[in-house]
Amino acid sequence: MGAEKVIAAEKGNEKIAIEIKSFVRPSAVSEFHAAVGQYMNYRKALGKSEPDRLLYLAVPKETFNSFFTLPFISECIADYNLKLIIYDPVKEAVTAWKK
């Protein structure tokens, strides 16, 4: 799950795409900027090719807890309407979904 990639899947009746990010580089801010930019581009492209597919950004649990909960980052997530999946890279398991 730590690989940087986009996958398509289904969650119940929902068709989803997941952009998986590992956030292993030294600057979480730079990683966030890159991830949000890619997310916005992927969401725009999906809107044209598969409008019924929802896009999620998958981030490691530790990164979510230490960085994504900061007030400014939380505001960005809300303003940009980012849908998140939080995963545990050690257990290779999803720990939470945030719409």
RARA-V804825 format. One record per pair of residues at least 6 apart in sequence whose ideal C-beta (glycine too) atoms are under 7 Angstrom apart, sorted by the first residue. I is the first residue (numbers start at 1). J is the second residue. D is the distance in whole Angstrom. If there is no record, write none. Layout:
I,J,D ; I,J,D
This chain:
1,20,6 ; 1,87,5 ; 1,89,6 ; 1,92,5 ; 2,22,4 ; 2,89,5 ; 3,20,6 ; 4,20,6 ; 4,21,6 ; 4,22,6 ; 5,20,5 ; 6,17,6 ; 6,18,7 ; 6,19,5 ; 6,42,7 ; 7,18,5 ; 8,17,5 ; 9,16,5 ; 9,18,6 ; 10,16,7 ; 14,54,6 ; 15,52,6 ; 15,53,4 ; 16,53,6 ; 16,54,5 ; 16,56,6 ; 17,42,7 ; 17,46,6 ; 17,53,5 ; 17,55,5 ; 18,56,5 ; 18,58,5 ; 18,85,6 ; 19,38,6 ; 19,39,6 ; 19,42,6 ; 19,55,7 ; 19,57,5 ; 19,58,7 ; 20,58,4 ; 21,31,7 ; 21,35,5 ; 21,57,7 ; 21,58,7 ; 21,59,6 ; 22,60,7 ; 23,31,5 ; 23,59,6 ; 23,60,6 ; 23,63,4 ; 25,31,5 ; 28,63,7 ; 28,67,5 ; 32,73,7 ; 35,57,6 ; 36,80,6 ; 39,55,7 ; 39,57,5 ; 39,82,6 ; 42,55,6 ; 43,55,5 ; 46,53,5 ; 46,55,6 ; 54,83,6 ; 55,83,7 ; 56,83,5 ; 56,84,6 ; 56,85,5 ; 57,82,6 ; 57,83,7 ; 57,84,6 ; 58,85,4 ; 58,87,6 ; 59,68,6 ; 59,84,6 ; 59,86,6 ; 60,87,6 ; 60,89,5 ; 61,86,5 ; 61,87,7 ; 61,88,5 ; 61,95,5 ; 64,86,5 ; 67,73,6 ; 68,77,7 ; 83,98,7 ; 83,99,5 ; 84,98,4 ; 85,94,6 ; 85,97,6 ; 86,95,5 ; 86,96,4 ; 87,93,7 ; 87,94,5 ; 87,95,6 ; 88,95,5
